[in-house]
Amino acid sequence: MPYYDQHVHTYFSFDSDAQFEAYLAQTDHPFVTTEHLEMFNPDDEHHDNKPDYRAYVQKLEALHQKYPNQFLRGIEVGYYEPKLNDIYAYLDANRYDLVLLSFHHNGEYDFQDDHFKTIDKKTLVQDYYARMLAGVRRFDGADVLAHFEYGLRVVDVTPAELAAWARPMIQGIFSEIIAKHMALELNTKSMYLWHDVALYDLVIPWYQALGGKLFTLGSDAHVPDAFEMEFAQAKALLHRHHIEQLAVYQDHQPTLVTY
């Protein structure tokens, strides 16, 4: 089985207009999208953004009649503790193959908001990872921890600063996801568009030292041109860390693929 992108968005996500067909023109491999489930979303006037599951399934069934790809169903859960019961209710009612877990906002601002440029960096880093640690401990049912550094995208945090300010918390997060049999995502949007590749290079050995073996590679594409963005560079980084296999998911079960 070939490896295929594990983090992709279409118009079923609140922040994308991408069409399935534009992605499918680029690949005959299995195909999964991971649409946003984002409750109390600050980027959308605090609405609950929930993909229309029935329409999503109907679209995939229609595509199956026209394209040779295997079609899988994915969701990206934006963790927000006050809405946890609503998140579980949505997931319980709908079947997905792949669930990503993300930490996008604090209830007031999305972490990509310029507001966070005004916050003391150390305070921001430690608050973000405290939230993430509490969330991964609390949340059950995810397959992958997505873009572990999302909350740092709008500020310049060096590897030395991240290690000094948050290493024990990040190691605690990794211990939790390992115990829950979750994979760690390498997010190429974070790595090469937001220039955080050094942070991934830093933490991969922390994850491995704790026994972490499951990795995914995702572009976080919201437009077709970003599909599988910079995968060659990311795979080279993985090889430098002696990682030879990546996980793909069907019905929440990982299959390891040599890439």
Secondary structure, DSSP 8 states (H G I E B T S, - for coil): -----S-B--TTSTT----HHHHHTT--S-EEEEEEEEEEEGGGTTEEE---HHHHHHHHHHHHTT--S-EEEEEEEE--GGGHHHHHHHHHHS--SEEEEE--B-SSSBTTSGGGGGS-HHHHHHHHHHHHHHHHHH--S-SEE--TTGGGTTS---HHHHHHHHHHHHHHHHHHHHHTT-EEEEEHIIIIIS--HHHHHHHHHHHHHTT---EEEE--BSSGGGTTTTHHHHHHHHHHTT--EEEEEETTEEEEEE-
